[in-house]
Amino acid sequence: MPKSRSRKKAPVYIPDELAHLAPVPNESPRWLAPLMVGAFLAGLVWIVIFYVSGTLYPVPHIGAWNMVIGFGFIAAGFTLATKWR
């Protein structure tokens, strides 16, 4: 059985306007990882304090909204985690 001929690919053409643009950075800013971990920990600590205090703290008189605030910190941590490279 005869071998098929290998096809040569045409070189990729990059317009001059795009060739001089700055490349996308390959690493995250230095502040991203500490802020991400801090947001995760802040949310965790907020929720633990809420349960340990018998739903009185960290902010009294807002009740279960303390859970929303704690999960908000955790959601912010996940949002920052998507930016991490």
N, C-alpha and C positions, 0 to 999 in steps of 0.2 A: 504494500500500500504506500503510495507516495506521501511524503511529508507536505504539510501545508506551508506556504510561505509566511513568514512572520511579517506582520504589518508594521510599518514605521509610523509612529505618531508624529503629527505635525507639531512643531514647537509652539508652546503657549505664548500667545501674543499679549503683552501687558502694555496698555497705553502709557504714554509718557507722563500724563497727569497723575496716574496712579503709581507709577514706578518710584516716584520721589516721596511718597507719603511715608510717615514714620511707621514702623512696624508696631503691632500690638504688643504691649508688655507681657512677658511670660511669667511674671511673678506678682504676688499680691503686695499691697502696701504693708509696711511693717506694723501699722496700727490695727490692721484688720483682725488678725488672730486673737490678740489680747481682748479686743472689744467684743468679739464673738463669744469667747469663753466667759468673759465678764457678764454678758447678757444672759447666757445659759445659767450661770451660777446665781445671778441676781434673781432670776425667775424661780429657781429652785429654792433659794433661801426664803423668798417672799412667801411661797406656798407652804413651806415647812413651818415658818413662824405663824402663819394663819392657822394651821392645824394644831400646832403645839399650844398656842395661846387660847384654844377653845373658841375660835372665830372672833376674837376681840381685836387682835392686832394684825398687821402693821398699821393699817389705817382704821381707827374705830368708826363705827356708825355707817359703814358702807357695806357691811355684810359680805355676801358672796362675790361682790365686785372685786374683792381682793384676789380671788381666783383668776378673774379676767386680767387683772394687772399682771399677776405672776405669769400666766400663759402668754401675755403680750410680750414680756421680756424674752421668754423662750422662743416665741415666733420671730422676734427681732434677731435672735441668735441664729435661727435657721435661715433667715433672709440674708444675713451676713455670710453664712456658710456657703451660700450659692455663689458668692463672689470670690471665694478663696480658691487659689490655684496652687 
